[in-house]
Amino acid sequence: MSGKWDYDHTIIVGPRTRDGTAGYHIVIPLVRSNGTTVLVDRGFVSKDGFEKFSKAAGTEEEVLVQGMLRVSQVRNNFTPDNHPEKGEWYWVDIDAMAEYAGGEKANVQPVFIEEIFGVFPV
């Protein structure tokens, strides 16, 4: 699918670790040309790489995204509650994330895509 990133509603999920490296998953709404919006997990970024990501955000170019549909994660007893009002997301709650990104009034669909990089020819 294609569209433009809505950086104003970026969601940082974490903390997470990957191969012993601390970081976060970055979820950014993608506003499609038909006016609907879906949530896209752009992947893992280390704590050090997060600063570089923040500086790169804000471009308004249309992008092509390829990915896989995902479902909400099940919160276990050890995972804290999400606090969207504070920008604190510890687990993927697609309905709450869609609401945070503007909800039904803004045509944000509770659809969660995990972006795939470099797998398919574009």
VOGU-3710 file (C-alpha; in Angstrom, 3 decimals, decimal comma):
1> msgkwdydht> 0,000/0,000/0,000  1,085/3,594/-0,354  0,515/6,789/1,551  2,149/9,428/3,711  3,434/8,991/7,253  1,570/10,737/10,082  4,584/11,464/12,302  2,435/13,516/14,693  0,878/10,265/15,952  4,050/8,160/16,171
11> iivgprtrdg> 3,825/5,471/18,850  6,929/4,179/20,617  6,426/0,651/22,023  8,925/-0,524/24,572  11,345/-0,909/26,006  12,307/-4,000/23,991  15,520/-5,929/23,455  16,784/-7,477/20,248  19,971/-9,531/20,193  20,930/-8,005/23,545
21> tagyhivipl> 20,376/-4,418/22,355  17,877/-2,173/24,158  15,440/-0,177/22,050  11,867/0,302/20,881  9,415/-0,593/18,142  8,255/2,409/16,137  4,605/2,444/14,989  3,577/5,213/12,595  0,127/5,683/11,058  0,104/5,617/7,244
31> vrsngttvlv> -2,510/7,902/5,673  -3,534/6,332/2,363  -4,660/8,249/-0,699  -8,278/7,138/-0,137  -8,238/8,978/3,217  -8,102/5,908/5,458  -5,231/5,313/7,858  -3,590/2,091/9,074  -0,940/1,514/11,730  2,493/0,363/10,536
41> drgfvskdgf> 5,175/-1,149/12,757  8,326/0,282/11,126  10,482/-2,096/13,151  13,006/-2,068/15,956  15,338/0,840/16,628  18,051/0,820/19,298  18,128/3,529/21,947  21,117/5,051/20,137  19,392/4,847/16,743  16,234/6,423/18,111
51> ekfskaagte> 17,796/9,889/18,102  18,674/9,513/14,393  15,134/8,313/13,668  13,629/11,344/15,426  15,686/13,711/13,276  14,676/11,925/10,048  10,939/12,077/10,830  8,817/14,692/9,175  9,255/14,109/5,464  6,019/14,406/3,523
61> eevlvqgmlr> 6,850/12,123/0,577  4,485/9,361/-0,497  5,928/5,943/0,358  5,236/2,368/-0,689  4,899/-0,065/2,222  4,894/-3,835/2,025  4,106/-5,837/5,106  2,121/-8,477/6,938  -1,093/-8,079/8,904  -0,695/-8,624/12,635
71> vsqvrnnftp> -3,073/-8,932/15,581  -2,971/-7,271/18,994  -0,602/-8,713/21,531  -1,978/-10,353/24,647  -0,870/-8,459/27,711  0,581/-10,729/30,376  0,542/-10,175/34,137  4,028/-8,638/34,148  3,421/-6,034/31,429  2,351/-2,595/32,676
81> dnhpekgewy> -0,776/-0,883/31,394  -0,358/1,408/28,400  -0,723/5,123/29,150  -1,368/6,818/25,779  -1,893/10,199/27,441  1,739/10,025/28,619  3,086/8,470/25,415  3,804/5,205/27,244  3,117/2,043/25,238  4,331/-1,278/26,623
91> wvdidamaey> 2,337/-3,652/24,412  0,470/-3,516/21,102  -3,226/-2,757/21,655  -4,442/-2,072/18,117  -7,810/-0,598/19,094  -6,238/1,831/21,602  -3,495/2,758/19,114  -6,055/3,458/16,381  -7,986/5,667/18,798  -4,778/7,520/19,761
101> aggekanvqp> -4,053/8,169/16,064  -7,436/9,868/15,558  -9,935/7,053/15,760  -12,980/6,533/13,632  -13,519/10,295/13,170  -10,166/10,485/11,348  -10,755/7,256/9,360  -8,069/5,396/11,323  -8,718/1,695/10,894  -7,746/-0,796/13,597
111> vfieeifgvf> -5,380/-2,505/11,157  -1,791/-3,274/12,170  0,870/-3,931/9,530  4,401/-5,127/10,256  6,550/-3,550/7,551  8,838/-5,879/5,596  12,068/-4,391/4,334  13,989/-5,585/1,270  12,006/-8,771/0,660  9,889/-7,954/-2,380
121> pv> 10,899/-6,032/-5,504  9,222/-2,646/-5,649
//
